[in-house]
């Protein structure tokens, strides 16, 4: 039998052997992989899709790319996070959990606390947490 990679004549060890050695088999496999990769790469570079944020047409660099730039991805993530926060807020509000929603984690709620000193302390703590005052 003749090796499909190097063209040398060899005696096969089993019925469906195509290559004379492991070395030839590896070279043939690598050549097929390289050919497949190049074909897929050409197919992908011809594909043009629309950015999900700004709706401009662009050629994706990788298969699951949705946005044309990191700027569009950043703005889309901001919008998605805001949407999920609002959904959580409304879901929590329906359950009567109004007191935990405020400026942040400083214990501020949507309504002013009865004790003005305590309210002032909470506001100061929240401003410090946000690095707005020292």
Residue frames as qw, qx, qy, qz and C-alpha x, y, z in Angstrom:
[[0.000, 0.890, 0.455, 0.000, 0.00, 0.00, 0.00],
 [0.405, 0.406, -0.013, 0.819, 1.13, 3.62, -0.64],
 [0.257, -0.479, -0.467, 0.697, 1.20, 6.24, 2.17],
 [0.178, 0.836, 0.471, 0.217, -1.24, 9.10, 1.49],
 [0.250, -0.931, 0.027, 0.264, 1.13, 11.63, 3.04],
 [0.274, -0.689, 0.523, 0.421, 4.65, 10.85, 1.82],
 [0.711, 0.528, -0.283, -0.367, 3.92, 8.48, -1.09],
 [0.008, 0.455, -0.890, 0.034, 6.18, 5.65, 0.19],
 [0.759, -0.076, -0.560, -0.323, 5.14, 2.06, -0.15],
 [0.207, -0.371, 0.739, -0.523, 4.44, 0.24, 3.18],
 [0.417, -0.205, -0.877, -0.120, 2.84, -2.88, 4.58],
 [0.451, -0.527, 0.020, -0.720, -0.25, -1.95, 6.68],
 [0.002, 0.157, -0.873, 0.463, -0.55, -3.34, 10.24],
 [0.341, 0.392, 0.748, -0.414, -4.36, -3.31, 10.03],
 [0.420, 0.497, 0.705, 0.280, -7.01, -3.07, 7.31],
 [0.169, 0.918, 0.334, 0.131, -7.80, 0.66, 7.29],
 [0.504, -0.584, 0.122, 0.624, -4.28, 2.07, 7.75],
 [0.490, 0.851, 0.176, 0.074, -3.66, 4.99, 5.35],
 [0.093, 0.913, -0.372, 0.139, -0.26, 6.27, 6.51],
 [0.764, 0.271, -0.532, 0.245, 3.10, 4.54, 6.88],
 [0.458, -0.033, -0.580, 0.673, 3.90, 6.05, 10.30],
 [0.231, -0.752, -0.510, 0.347, 2.52, 8.11, 13.16],
 [0.247, -0.425, 0.141, 0.859, 4.62, 11.00, 11.88],
 [0.007, -0.139, -0.634, -0.761, 2.89, 10.94, 8.46],
 [0.216, -0.627, -0.743, -0.090, -0.53, 10.57, 10.11],
 [0.280, -0.678, -0.307, 0.607, 0.16, 13.62, 12.33],
 [0.150, -0.242, 0.339, 0.897, 1.35, 15.71, 9.36],
 [0.089, -0.348, -0.745, -0.562, -1.79, 14.79, 7.38],
 [0.267, -0.704, -0.638, 0.163, -4.07, 15.62, 10.31],
 [0.263, -0.565, -0.094, 0.776, -2.33, 18.96, 10.87],
 [0.071, -0.021, 0.524, 0.849, -2.68, 19.82, 7.18],
 [0.185, -0.533, -0.755, -0.333, -6.43, 19.02, 7.30],
 [0.310, -0.705, -0.469, 0.433, -6.88, 21.05, 10.48],
 [0.222, -0.389, 0.145, 0.882, -5.02, 23.98, 8.95],
 [0.026, -0.205, -0.660, -0.722, -7.12, 23.77, 5.77],
 [0.256, -0.652, -0.711, -0.064, -10.36, 23.62, 7.81],
 [0.317, -0.630, -0.279, 0.652, -9.28, 26.58, 9.99],
 [0.143, -0.207, 0.329, 0.910, -8.44, 28.74, 6.96],
 [0.119, -0.395, -0.736, -0.536, -11.75, 27.90, 5.27],
 [0.313, -0.711, -0.606, 0.173, -13.73, 28.79, 8.43],
 [0.302, -0.503, -0.073, 0.806, -11.72, 31.99, 8.86],
 [0.045, 0.041, 0.501, 0.863, -12.52, 33.07, 5.29],
 [0.222, -0.561, -0.740, -0.299, -16.22, 32.30, 5.81],
 [0.354, -0.698, -0.465, 0.415, -16.33, 34.33, 9.02],
 [0.253, -0.348, 0.094, 0.898, -14.51, 37.35, 7.60],
 [0.045, -0.253, -0.602, -0.756, -17.13, 37.62, 4.86],
 [0.277, -0.644, -0.713, 0.019, -19.93, 37.70, 7.45],
 [0.037, 0.276, -0.124, 0.953, -21.18, 41.21, 8.27],
 [0.298, -0.572, -0.757, 0.104, -23.56, 41.73, 11.19],
 [0.122, -0.757, -0.131, -0.629, -25.37, 44.64, 12.83],
 [0.187, 0.170, -0.629, 0.735, -24.23, 46.02, 16.20],
 [0.320, -0.564, -0.761, -0.005, -26.93, 45.39, 18.81],
 [0.255, -0.605, -0.349, 0.668, -26.34, 48.81, 20.38],
 [0.037, 0.561, -0.139, -0.815, -25.68, 51.38, 17.62],
 [0.732, 0.496, 0.432, -0.177, -27.00, 49.27, 14.68],
 [0.243, 0.755, -0.494, -0.356, -23.92, 49.91, 12.50],
 [0.970, 0.223, -0.095, -0.023, -22.73, 47.08, 10.26],
 [0.138, -0.766, 0.628, -0.021, -19.39, 45.49, 11.18],
 [0.780, 0.237, -0.579, -0.025, -17.31, 42.36, 10.67],
 [0.749, -0.625, 0.145, -0.164, -17.01, 40.38, 13.93],
 [0.114, 0.669, -0.727, 0.102, -13.59, 39.31, 15.15],
 [0.063, -0.097, 0.977, -0.179, -14.96, 36.21, 16.90],
 [0.180, -0.290, -0.867, -0.363, -18.10, 34.14, 16.54],
 [0.256, -0.660, -0.693, 0.132, -20.22, 35.44, 19.43],
 [0.213, -0.145, -0.082, 0.963, -19.45, 39.16, 19.08],
 [0.097, 0.736, 0.669, -0.041, -22.59, 41.32, 19.38],
 [0.045, -0.948, -0.104, 0.299, -21.16, 44.85, 19.49],
 [0.655, 0.686, -0.043, 0.313, -18.92, 46.71, 17.06],
 [0.290, 0.595, -0.426, 0.617, -16.73, 48.28, 19.77],
 [0.408, -0.205, -0.715, 0.529, -15.96, 48.14, 23.48],
 [0.137, 0.004, 0.177, -0.975, -17.75, 51.50, 23.81],
 [0.615, -0.138, -0.397, -0.667, -21.01, 50.01, 22.47],
 [0.641, -0.170, -0.739, 0.114, -20.59, 46.97, 24.71],
 [0.215, -0.064, -0.540, 0.811, -20.05, 49.25, 27.74],
 [0.349, -0.029, 0.027, -0.936, -23.17, 51.31, 27.03],
 [0.685, -0.135, -0.570, -0.434, -25.28, 48.21, 26.35],
 [0.528, -0.142, -0.747, 0.379, -24.09, 46.66, 29.64],
 [0.026, 0.023, 0.380, -0.924, -25.03, 49.87, 31.50],
 [0.550, -0.070, -0.218, -0.803, -28.53, 49.77, 30.00],
 [0.698, -0.115, -0.691, -0.147, -28.95, 46.04, 30.72],
 [0.374, -0.100, -0.693, 0.609, -27.81, 46.47, 34.32],
 [0.228, -0.009, 0.201, -0.953, -30.15, 49.44, 34.82],
 [0.653, -0.102, -0.443, -0.605, -33.03, 47.38, 33.40],
 [0.649, -0.148, -0.736, 0.124, -32.30, 44.47, 35.74],
 [0.159, -0.048, -0.550, 0.819, -32.02, 46.85, 38.75],
 [0.421, -0.050, -0.021, -0.905, -35.40, 48.36, 37.90],
 [0.706, -0.127, -0.606, -0.343, -36.98, 44.93, 37.53],
 [0.499, -0.113, -0.727, 0.459, -35.57, 43.94, 40.92],
 [0.063, -0.024, 0.324, -0.944, -36.81, 47.18, 42.46],
 [0.584, -0.092, -0.206, -0.780, -40.37, 46.69, 41.19],
 [0.704, -0.108, -0.699, -0.065, -40.37, 43.02, 42.14],
 [0.363, -0.086, -0.652, 0.660, -39.21, 43.92, 45.67],
 [0.226, -0.065, 0.141, -0.962, -41.69, 46.80, 45.92],
 [0.661, -0.179, -0.479, -0.549, -44.60, 44.45, 45.11],
 [0.675, -0.194, -0.678, 0.218, -43.49, 42.34, 48.09],
 [0.430, -0.878, -0.162, -0.130, -43.56, 45.39, 50.35],
 [0.788, -0.254, -0.035, 0.559, -39.77, 45.60, 50.62],
 [0.238, 0.914, 0.109, 0.309, -39.60, 49.36, 50.10],
 [0.459, -0.875, 0.133, 0.079, -37.26, 50.08, 53.02],
 [0.759, -0.291, 0.371, 0.448, -34.13, 48.53, 51.47],
 [0.557, 0.533, 0.346, 0.535, -34.10, 50.65, 48.33],
 [0.170, -0.934, -0.064, 0.308, -32.23, 53.91, 48.56],
 [0.219, 0.892, -0.366, -0.153, -29.04, 55.61, 47.49],
 [0.485, 0.469, -0.733, 0.088, -26.86, 52.61, 48.23],
 [0.705, -0.205, -0.664, 0.142, -25.91, 50.35, 51.09],
 [0.128, 0.288, -0.431, 0.845, -25.88, 53.16, 53.70],
 [0.069, -0.393, -0.827, 0.396, -29.28, 52.21, 55.13],
 [0.222, 0.256, 0.014, -0.941, -31.09, 55.06, 53.38],
 [0.331, 0.435, 0.837, 0.010, -34.63, 54.36, 52.32],
 [0.161, 0.511, 0.496, 0.683, -37.00, 56.25, 50.03],
 [0.323, -0.846, -0.299, -0.301, -38.52, 58.10, 53.02],
 [0.114, 0.632, -0.449, 0.621, -36.80, 60.40, 55.53],
 [0.515, -0.204, -0.755, 0.352, -36.11, 58.89, 58.94],
 [0.364, -0.843, -0.368, -0.149, -38.08, 60.37, 61.87],
 [0.586, -0.680, 0.043, 0.438, -34.88, 61.11, 63.79],
 [0.430, 0.898, -0.087, 0.022, -33.14, 63.90, 61.83],
 [0.259, -0.756, 0.598, 0.064, -29.74, 63.29, 63.47],
 [0.701, -0.062, 0.704, 0.095, -29.85, 59.63, 62.50],
 [0.660, 0.687, 0.301, 0.041, -30.90, 60.58, 58.96],
 [0.152, 0.938, -0.310, -0.032, -28.03, 63.09, 58.74],
 [0.473, -0.524, 0.703, 0.088, -25.54, 60.41, 59.95],
 [0.757, 0.249, 0.598, 0.082, -26.82, 57.96, 57.35],
 [0.515, 0.854, 0.072, 0.024, -26.45, 60.54, 54.59],
 [0.089, -0.859, 0.501, 0.049, -22.90, 61.41, 55.73],
 [0.643, -0.258, 0.716, 0.086, -21.97, 57.69, 55.82],
 [0.733, 0.512, 0.442, 0.072, -23.34, 57.20, 52.32],
 [0.322, 0.934, -0.153, 0.003, -21.44, 60.22, 50.98],
 [0.321, -0.687, 0.648, 0.071, -18.22, 58.86, 52.57],
 [0.752, 0.047, 0.655, 0.063, -18.89, 55.42, 51.08],
 [0.641, 0.695, 0.297, 0.132, -19.21, 57.03, 47.66],
 [0.612, -0.144, 0.086, 0.773, -16.00, 59.02, 48.28],
 [0.141, 0.792, 0.333, 0.492, -17.83, 62.33, 47.81],
 [0.254, -0.870, 0.213, -0.366, -16.67, 63.73, 51.18],
 [0.518, 0.299, -0.704, 0.383, -13.87, 62.84, 53.60]]
